[in-house]
Amino acid sequence: MTFQHQPSQSGDLDFYTVAETAAILRVTLRTVFAWIQGELLPAVRLGQKLLRIRRRDLEAFIERGQVVPAPPEEAQGQDEQDHE
C-alpha cells in the first residue's frame, strides 16, 4: 500500500487515521494503538470510537526518534497476523 499525502497550507489541520499512521510508519495497528495508549503518540478522539493523529504530532513523534519503521515485509506480515 502506498500512501501519498498532499499537505495543506496549515499543518495543524492535517489529520491521519490510525491505519494511515501505521502505513506511514510501517508498523501494525496494534503498535500505533499501544503508542497512543502509552501516551507516546498524541491522538484526538472524535466521538466515541474515532481517533485521529495530527500531522504535526506525528512529525514530532518521528523527530524524537520514538519509532524505527520495520522493513516492508515484516510490517506486512505483522498486519496479517493482527487480523487473524
C-alpha atoms as an extended CHARMM CRD file, in Angstrom:
* protein
*
        84  EXT
         1         1  MET       CA              0.0000000000        0.0000000000        0.0000000000  PROA      1               0.0000000000
         2         2  THR       CA              1.3750000000        3.3710000000       -0.9750000000  PROA      2               0.0000000000
         3         3  PHE       CA              0.1440000000        6.4110000000        0.8570000000  PROA      3               0.0000000000
         4         4  GLN       CA              0.7970000000        9.8560000000       -0.5080000000  PROA      4               0.0000000000
         5         5  HSD       CA             -0.3860000000       12.8100000000        1.4630000000  PROA      5               0.0000000000
         6         6  GLN       CA             -0.8740000000       16.2160000000       -0.0770000000  PROA      6               0.0000000000
         7         7  PRO       CA             -0.0750000000       18.7120000000        2.6920000000  PROA      7               0.0000000000
         8         8  SER       CA             -2.4220000000       21.6330000000        3.1420000000  PROA      8               0.0000000000
         9         9  GLN       CA             -1.3830000000       25.1990000000        3.8510000000  PROA      9               0.0000000000
        10        10  SER       CA             -1.7910000000       24.6030000000        7.5820000000  PROA      10              0.0000000000
        11        11  GLY       CA             -0.1920000000       21.5090000000        9.1120000000  PROA      11              0.0000000000
        12        12  ASP       CA             -2.4160000000       21.9920000000       12.1670000000  PROA      12              0.0000000000
        13        13  LEU       CA             -5.4780000000       20.8880000000       10.2080000000  PROA      13              0.0000000000
        14        14  ASP       CA             -3.9520000000       17.7360000000        8.7080000000  PROA      14              0.0000000000
        15        15  PHE       CA             -5.0690000000       14.5250000000       10.3870000000  PROA      15              0.0000000000
        16        16  TYR       CA             -4.2500000000       10.8580000000        9.8140000000  PROA      16              0.0000000000
        17        17  THR       CA             -6.2920000000        7.8190000000       10.7320000000  PROA      17              0.0000000000
        18        18  VAL       CA             -4.6720000000        5.1160000000       12.8460000000  PROA      18              0.0000000000
        19        19  ALA       CA             -4.4370000000        2.9370000000        9.7270000000  PROA      19              0.0000000000
        20        20  GLU       CA             -2.7550000000        5.7060000000        7.7270000000  PROA      20              0.0000000000
        21        21  THR       CA             -0.3220000000        6.3180000000       10.5900000000  PROA      21              0.0000000000
        22        22  ALA       CA              0.5240000000        2.6180000000       10.7410000000  PROA      22              0.0000000000
        23        23  ALA       CA              1.0980000000        2.5340000000        6.9680000000  PROA      23              0.0000000000
        24        24  ILE       CA              3.3170000000        5.6190000000        7.0490000000  PROA      24              0.0000000000
        25        25  LEU       CA              5.4360000000        4.1930000000        9.8750000000  PROA      25              0.0000000000
        26        26  ARG       CA              5.2940000000        0.6090000000        8.5600000000  PROA      26              0.0000000000
        27        27  VAL       CA              4.0540000000       -0.7910000000       11.8500000000  PROA      27              0.0000000000
        28        28  THR       CA              0.9140000000       -2.6380000000       12.8850000000  PROA      28              0.0000000000
        29        29  LEU       CA             -2.3190000000       -1.0290000000       14.0010000000  PROA      29              0.0000000000
        30        30  ARG       CA             -1.7210000000       -2.6600000000       17.3750000000  PROA      30              0.0000000000
        31        31  THR       CA              1.6100000000       -0.8000000000       17.6850000000  PROA      31              0.0000000000
        32        32  VAL       CA              0.0170000000        2.5760000000       16.9320000000  PROA      32              0.0000000000
        33        33  PHE       CA             -2.7690000000        1.9300000000       19.4580000000  PROA      33              0.0000000000
        34        34  ALA       CA             -0.1350000000        0.9700000000       22.0540000000  PROA      34              0.0000000000
        35        35  TRP       CA              1.7590000000        4.2190000000       21.4620000000  PROA      35              0.0000000000
        36        36  ILE       CA             -1.4770000000        6.1950000000       21.8200000000  PROA      36              0.0000000000
        37        37  GLN       CA             -2.4950000000        4.3290000000       24.9660000000  PROA      37              0.0000000000
        38        38  GLY       CA              1.0170000000        4.7550000000       26.4060000000  PROA      38              0.0000000000
        39        39  GLU       CA              0.8030000000        8.4950000000       25.6610000000  PROA      39              0.0000000000
        40        40  LEU       CA              3.8340000000        8.3630000000       23.3730000000  PROA      40              0.0000000000
        41        41  LEU       CA              1.7950000000        9.4570000000       20.3480000000  PROA      41              0.0000000000
        42        42  PRO       CA             -0.9050000000       12.0750000000       20.9280000000  PROA      42              0.0000000000
        43        43  ALA       CA             -4.2840000000       11.4120000000       19.3230000000  PROA      43              0.0000000000
        44        44  VAL       CA             -7.5260000000       13.3240000000       19.0930000000  PROA      44              0.0000000000
        45        45  ARG       CA            -10.7470000000       11.4920000000       19.8730000000  PROA      45              0.0000000000
        46        46  LEU       CA            -13.6590000000       12.3840000000       17.6080000000  PROA      46              0.0000000000
        47        47  GLY       CA            -16.7510000000       10.8250000000       19.0780000000  PROA      47              0.0000000000
        48        48  GLN       CA            -16.6140000000        7.5570000000       20.9980000000  PROA      48              0.0000000000
        49        49  LYS       CA            -14.5740000000        5.4800000000       18.5780000000  PROA      49              0.0000000000
        50        50  LEU       CA            -12.7800000000        7.6940000000       16.0740000000  PROA      50              0.0000000000
        51        51  LEU       CA             -9.1430000000        8.5540000000       16.7050000000  PROA      51              0.0000000000
        52        52  ARG       CA             -7.0620000000       10.8620000000       14.5500000000  PROA      52              0.0000000000
        53        53  ILE       CA             -3.4000000000       11.7970000000       14.7420000000  PROA      53              0.0000000000
        54        54  ARG       CA             -2.3900000000       15.3490000000       13.9130000000  PROA      54              0.0000000000
        55        55  ARG       CA              0.2780000000       15.6120000000       11.2560000000  PROA      55              0.0000000000
        56        56  ARG       CA              2.3930000000       17.8620000000       13.4770000000  PROA      56              0.0000000000
        57        57  ASP       CA              2.1780000000       15.3270000000       16.3400000000  PROA      57              0.0000000000
        58        58  LEU       CA              3.2430000000       12.5010000000       14.0310000000  PROA      58              0.0000000000
        59        59  GLU       CA              6.1450000000       14.5630000000       12.7020000000  PROA      59              0.0000000000
        60        60  ALA       CA              7.2450000000       15.4120000000       16.2610000000  PROA      60              0.0000000000
        61        61  PHE       CA              6.9790000000       11.7360000000       17.2260000000  PROA      61              0.0000000000
        62        62  ILE       CA              9.2540000000       10.7860000000       14.3270000000  PROA      62              0.0000000000
        63        63  GLU       CA             11.7090000000       13.6160000000       15.0590000000  PROA      63              0.0000000000
        64        64  ARG       CA             12.0060000000       12.4680000000       18.6850000000  PROA      64              0.0000000000
        65        65  GLY       CA             13.1830000000        9.1490000000       17.3060000000  PROA      65              0.0000000000
        66        66  GLN       CA             10.4960000000        7.1570000000       19.0810000000  PROA      66              0.0000000000
        67        67  VAL       CA              9.8510000000        4.9690000000       16.0690000000  PROA      67              0.0000000000
        68        68  VAL       CA             12.0400000000        2.8010000000       13.9080000000  PROA      68              0.0000000000
        69        69  PRO       CA              9.9850000000        1.6280000000       10.9200000000  PROA      69              0.0000000000
        70        70  ALA       CA             10.0890000000       -2.1060000000       10.2240000000  PROA      70              0.0000000000
        71        71  PRO       CA             11.0910000000       -3.3580000000        6.7830000000  PROA      71              0.0000000000
        72        72  PRO       CA              8.0270000000       -3.5850000000        4.4770000000  PROA      72              0.0000000000
        73        73  GLU       CA              7.9330000000       -7.4020000000        4.5040000000  PROA      73              0.0000000000
        74        74  GLU       CA              7.9900000000       -7.5850000000        8.3060000000  PROA      74              0.0000000000
        75        75  ALA       CA              5.3390000000       -4.8940000000        8.7620000000  PROA      75              0.0000000000
        76        76  GLN       CA              3.0470000000       -6.5600000000        6.2240000000  PROA      76              0.0000000000
        77        77  GLY       CA              3.3980000000       -9.9260000000        7.9190000000  PROA      77              0.0000000000
        78        78  GLN       CA              2.5720000000       -8.4350000000       11.3040000000  PROA      78              0.0000000000
        79        79  ASP       CA             -0.5660000000       -6.7440000000        9.9720000000  PROA      79              0.0000000000
        80        80  GLU       CA             -1.7950000000      -10.0180000000        8.5230000000  PROA      80              0.0000000000
        81        81  GLN       CA             -1.2560000000      -11.7280000000       11.8980000000  PROA      81              0.0000000000
        82        82  ASP       CA             -3.1630000000       -8.9610000000       13.7050000000  PROA      82              0.0000000000
        83        83  HSD       CA             -6.2370000000       -9.5170000000       11.5450000000  PROA      83              0.0000000000
        84        84  GLU       CA             -6.4630000000      -13.2620000000       12.1800000000  PROA      84              0.0000000000
